Structures are given as C-alpha cells and as structure tokens.
Amino acid sequence: MRLPILAAITVSFLTAQQPPLLDRELFFDDPEISGAQISPNGEYLTFMRPLNKVRNIWIKKAGAPFSEARPLTASEKRPIPAYFWTRDAKYVLFVQDNDGDENFNVYSIDPMAAKPEPRNLTNAKGVTTRIYSTPKNDPGTLYIGINDRDKAWHDLYRLKLSTGEKTLLRTNTERISGWYFDLTGKLRAADRTNDKGDTEILRVDPDGFQMIYSSTVFEGCGLVRFHKDGKRAYMASNAGESVDLTGLYLLDIATGKTELVESDPNKRVDFGSAL
C-alpha cells in the first residue's frame, strides 16, 4: 500500500510545483492594434483592430486619439489579412478570401465616404489574385495576376481602380511566377522556375525573354524592387560556388552584372529583407 500512497503524494507535489497555464489567446489572438499606416497625404492613420472579434481596418485623423477612430470595413466572418493605401490617397485596398478558401480578391474602399462600402475589383471565383505593382506615376492603376485561365499560372492584367476594368497584358504560357516593373511602371523583368527546379531571372524584351541571372535548386534568388536609376534592380541571392549566405545585390538588367550592396560582415547569418 505504501507505493500507491507515495506515488499519489509525488504526483500531488509535482502538480503543485507547475506554473499556471497560459491562455492560448495570449499567443494566437489578434493584437489590439496592428498594421498602422499613414496615408500618403499625411492626413490620416489607418490600422487593424478587431470589430466584433473580427480583424478589420479602422481610420482616424493623424492627430486624433484612437478613441475617435471609426471602422472602414465590417467583415463579419473572415479577418482582413492585409491592406494598403493607393499612392494618391483616394482608396484603401485590401485582399480577402471566401470562408478560408485562400482564393483572394482585391477590394477597394473610399476612406472619405460617409458609409464606406467595399468594391470587389477583381470579382473572380475559384482563383487567387496576385498584386505585382502599384506604379508611382499612375496611382489609379494596379498590375495584377489572375489564374482564371490556368490554375497553375497567373496571366498579367492592368486593373483600373476607379472602374474595376481589367486589361489582359500577357498570357502566361512561359511558366512565369513573378513580374517586375520599374519605378515608372514599365514591365522590365520576370522570374520562373525551370524543369530542374532552378530559378531564372529574365529580362523582358520586345521580342521575348532573355535570362540574365539564375540560381540552382539548392540556392535562391529573387528581385526586390528596381533602383531609382531604372537600370538596376535590388536582388537577394546566395547563388554561386563561393557564396554561402544570402546577400543584397544590385543586378544590372541589361548586362546581368551584379554588385554587392549588403551582407553580414561577420559572415554568420543571411541578409534578412529590404524595404
């Protein structure tokens, strides 16, 4: 009889020594406020905050207290995962799927409207929309990809924000996974994965594509955005026999030559990310 009694005492002692359980909401619940952004004209602040326990977009004047904020959206089922302002501050754009199917559409909303109503700009069913570029010189335009023709690949469209009109620019028959525009809104580059799993960065020419850089399936490379000179683009890469860690480079789109911009001086960690 002593062994069961000893075991019970031991369990009781160990249980008494355990710290209190942490509520799972501390790890997985939405923060009170997140994703704050200043409008391009500097007049307003938008942010994410739950509305009836669902993450939505809120807005307030830049100098006003948060108690004066009002909701821009009123999603009841699915939290809004991401949003951004158009460059002219006329619209707030956000993406949302349907009941968790991960088929995202692009919505716009007028932040100055008395009763803001989201407009589904892409309005596609069973497909996922990708956003490629928001050109500075044409704030009313968005370049997007839609995989309505072929589920595996996204065709390139120009989207007019005021009307939702979509214009097909490129039918993606070359297995392109990403399109890259310079700061003037001109399509300049693309990337794809070939049959071996290698990543290829391509220059977009009037008569087709020209590969200017690549990495093997055991490496990685990807364009970040174009430099202001319009000739080069920032690129993260760890390609090359003598290269181990990812660094930030400038890639000359015409020649394919690279210039190292930043890497860990202690050669211990990869380059993280560029804004």
N, C-alpha and C positions, 0 to 999 in steps of 0.2 A: 504493500500500500504506500510505502514511502516514495517510490519512484513517481507514481501519478501525482502525488501531492507536491513533490519537488518540481516536476515539470510545470504544473499549474502556477506555482509561485514564480518560476523563471519566466514564463510567458507573461504573467502579470507585471513583473518587474520591467521586462523589455518593452512592453506596451506603454508603461508609464514613462519610459525614457524617450519615446518617439516624439518628435516635434509635431505641432498641429499641421493638418493637411492644408495646402494652399488651394484656394478656389481656382478652378480652371479658367474662370473669366479673367483672372489676372494675366494669363498668358494668351488667351485666344479672343477675348472680347475686343471690340473696336475701341480705340482711344477716344477721349472726349473731343479732341480737336486734332486734325491731321491734314497734311497736304495743302497748306496755306499757299496762296499765290496772290501777288499784286497785279492788278490789271495793268495793261501796257500804258495807259494814260496816267497811272498812279493814283487814281481817284478811289478805287475800291479794293477790298480784300475779300477773296473767296477762300473757303476751306471746307473740309469734310467734317461732318458731325452727325451722329445718329438722329433720325427723326422717327419717332415711334419704334425705336430699336433697330432701324434700318439705316445704313450709311447713305447720306445724301449730301448734296452741295448746298452751302449756305453763302450768303453775301452780306457785307456791311460796308459802310463808308470807311475809308482808310483810317480816319482819326476817331471813329466812333467806338464805343465799348462793345464787347461781344454780346452784351445783353440786347443790343439793338439789331443784331443780325436777323435776317429772315431767310427761310429756305427757298432755294431756286428750284429744286426738284423735290418730288414727293413719291419716290419709289417705295412701294409697299412690300414687295416680295424679295427682290434681289438688291444687295448693296451695289452702289456705283463704284467700279474699281479704279477709274482714272478719269481725269478731265484736264482741259487747258483752255486758255483764252485765245481767241484769234488775235492776230497782231494789231488790228485796228480797234480792238476792244468792243466790237459790235456784238460778238457772240461768245458764249461759253460752250465748248464742245465736250462731249463725253461719250464713252462707249459703254454698251450694256448688252448682255446676252439675254436669252429667254429661259428662265427657270433653270439656269445652270447648264445649258447645253453647249456653252463655250462658242456659240455662233454669234459673234459680236457685230452689232450695227453701230454706226456713228450718228449721234444725235446733236442737235444744236438748240440753244435756248437763248432768248433775248433777255439779258440781265436787267434791262431797264423797264421791262414790261410790268404793268400793274399786277397781272396774273400770268406769270411765265408758264408757257406750255411747250414742252419739248417737241421738236420735229425730228422724225426719223428720216435722215438724209439719204441713207443707203437703202433702207427698206428691203432687205434681201432675206430670204428664208433658207435655212439649212446651209448657210455659208458663213465664212468668217472674213470680216473686213480688216485690212491692214492699212495703217497710215504711214506713208513714206516721207512726205514733205509738206511743210507749210511755208511757201515762199514769201520772203520779206517784201518783194516788190509787187506782190499780188495777194493781199491778205484775204480776199474773197474766194480764194481757190485752195483746194486741198488735193494732193495727189495720193491716191489710194489704190490698194489691190483688192480684188474680189475674185474668189474661186468658184463662181457660179457656172462657168463653162466646164472646168475640170477641177474636181475637188483637191487634186494634188498640187495645183499650181495657180497662182494669182495673176490674173490679167491686170494691166495697168490702166487706170482711169484718171481723168481730171474731173473733180467734183466742184460744182458751183454752189457755194454755201447759201446764197440768197434764195435759190430755187430748188436745189437738190438735183439739178440736171447733171447727168454723168456722160462723159465723152470717152469712148474707148481710144486709148493711145497705142497700146501694144498688146497683141495677143501673145501670151507667154507659151511659146512652143519650144523654147530653149532651156526649160527647167530652171529659170531664174528664180532665186529665192529672195533677192532684195534689189531694190532700185535706189540710186543715189543722185540727188540733184545738188547743183552748186547754189551759192547764195543768191543768184539771180533767178533761180527757178528753172534752170536748164538741165535736162537729163544728161548726165555725164558718165555714169558708171553703173555696174551691176555686179552681183556675185551669184555663184551657183556651186553646187556640189556635183562632181562628175561621177562616173560609174565606179571609180576606185575609192570614192569617199574623200578625195582631195577637194579643197576649197579653191575656187578660181575667182579672182577679181578681174572684171572685164571693163575695158573702155568701150563706151557706146559711140560708134562711128555711124555716119550716114548710111554706109553700105553693110553694117553688121556689127559684130563684136570682135575685139582684139584682147586676148589675155595679156595682162601686164604684171600680174603677181599671183602667186599660188602658195598653198601650204599643204602638206600631206595630211592623211587621215589621222596621224599621230600628233599633228601640230594644229595651229589655229590662227586665223587672221580675219579681220573684218574692218570695214571703213566705219569711222565715227561721224565725221562731217567734213565739209570742204573748208579749206583755208580761205581767208578773205582775198588772197591774190587770184583765186579762181583757177590756178594751175595745179595746185596740190591738194591733197586730202589727208586728214589725220587718220591714222590706222593703228589698231592694236594688233600685234603679231608676236609669235615666238617661233617663226619659221627660220630654218637654216641649221646646218650641221653643227655650227659652233654656238648656236643660241639655245639657251635653256629656259629662261624666264621671259614672260610677256613684257614687251616694252611699247611705248608710244612712238610712232614714226610719222613722218610726212612722206607721202607717196606721190611722186610726180605722175600725173595721169597720162602725159604724152610719152614719157620715156620708161616709166616703171622703176626709176631710181628711187631709193629710199634714203631718208635722213633721220637718225635717231634724235628724238626730242626729249624723252624722259624714260628713265628706268631706275630701279632700285640701286643706289650707289654701293650698297653693301652686298649686292648680288644674292639676296636671300629670298625675296618674295616677288611675285608677279606685279606688274603695273595694274592698278585697280580699275579705274574708269575715268573718262574725261567728260566734262560738261560741255 
